[in-house]
Amino acid sequence: MYINKSVVILEPLNDATNALKETTEVKRRQPGNYDVYRSKDAAQAAGIEQPKVIDAPRKKRKTIQGPNPLSCKKKKLNFEEQKQLEAEEESKKAKRREKQKEKRAKLKEQE
């Protein structure tokens, strides 16, 4: 069987192909080295030691993780903690303003 363009053509095999097919089938039927090692009984009967099989390292299982922090609500603060956070933010803003003023002053001096 072969394909000529888009048509499948069935013809009997020629002698050379038939002989090659027969030899490959005979080789397949004979037990190879792999088959002898593979079967434990045959290996023990022949007195052949089996090669040691090294197992691949196991993959680590995924552990249970916590919730996504972006999808969680923020903790509510009591009144004192909230005032303290607001005071810290204001002091940070004031420091930034001072730095910006200093930078502007230096730029004016350089001009």
C-alpha positions in Angstrom: 0.0 0.0 0.0 1.3 3.4 -0.9 -0.1 6.9 -1.5 0.3 8.5 -4.9 -0.8 12.1 -4.6 -4.2 11.8 -2.9 -5.0 8.2 -4.0 -4.2 5.1 -1.9 -2.9 2.3 -4.1 -2.9 -1.3 -3.0 -0.3 -3.6 -4.6 1.4 -6.8 -3.5 4.8 -6.4 -1.8 7.8 -7.1 -3.9 10.3 -9.8 -3.0 12.9 -7.6 -1.4 10.4 -5.8 0.9 8.8 -9.2 1.8 12.2 -10.6 2.8 13.1 -7.5 4.9 9.7 -7.8 6.6 10.2 -11.4 7.5 13.7 -10.8 9.0 12.4 -7.9 11.1 9.5 -10.1 12.4 11.9 -12.9 13.3 14.1 -10.4 15.2 11.1 -9.1 17.1 10.1 -12.6 18.2 13.5 -13.3 19.7 13.9 -12.2 23.3 16.4 -9.3 23.4 18.6 -8.2 26.3 15.9 -5.8 27.5 13.3 -8.6 27.7 15.7 -10.8 29.8 16.3 -8.0 32.3 12.7 -7.0 32.3 11.3 -10.3 33.5 12.4 -11.1 37.1 11.9 -14.9 36.7 14.0 -15.1 33.5 16.8 -13.0 35.1 16.9 -15.1 38.2 16.8 -18.3 36.2 19.7 -17.1 34.0 21.6 -15.8 37.1 21.7 -12.3 35.8 21.6 -9.5 38.4 19.0 -6.9 37.8 20.2 -3.3 37.4 19.2 -1.0 40.2 16.4 1.4 39.2 16.8 4.9 40.6 13.5 6.5 41.3 13.0 10.1 40.1 12.7 12.6 43.0 9.1 13.1 44.0 7.4 16.4 43.3 6.5 18.4 46.3 2.8 18.7 46.9 1.4 22.2 47.1 0.7 23.3 50.6 -2.3 25.0 51.9 -1.8 28.7 51.6 -3.4 31.6 53.3 -6.0 33.9 51.7 -5.0 36.5 49.1 -4.1 39.7 51.0 -5.5 41.9 48.2 -8.9 40.3 48.6 -9.2 40.7 52.4 -10.7 43.6 54.2 -8.4 45.7 56.3 -8.4 45.4 60.0 -10.5 48.1 61.7 -8.4 50.3 64.0 -9.6 51.8 67.3 -9.8 55.6 67.6 -6.4 56.0 69.2 -4.5 53.9 66.6 -6.3 55.7 63.8 -5.2 59.1 65.2 -1.7 57.9 65.6 -1.5 56.7 62.0 -2.9 60.0 60.7 -0.3 61.9 62.7 2.5 59.8 61.2 1.2 60.4 57.7 1.0 64.1 58.3 4.6 64.2 59.6 5.8 62.2 56.5 3.9 64.7 54.2 5.5 67.6 56.0 9.0 66.1 55.6 8.4 65.6 51.9 7.3 69.2 51.5 10.4 70.4 53.2 12.7 68.3 51.0 10.9 69.7 47.9 11.4 73.3 49.1 15.1 72.6 49.6 15.4 71.1 46.1 13.7 74.1 44.6 15.9 76.5 46.5 19.1 74.7 45.3 17.9 74.9 41.7 17.2 78.6 42.0 20.7 79.2 43.4 22.3 77.2 40.6 20.5 79.3 37.9 
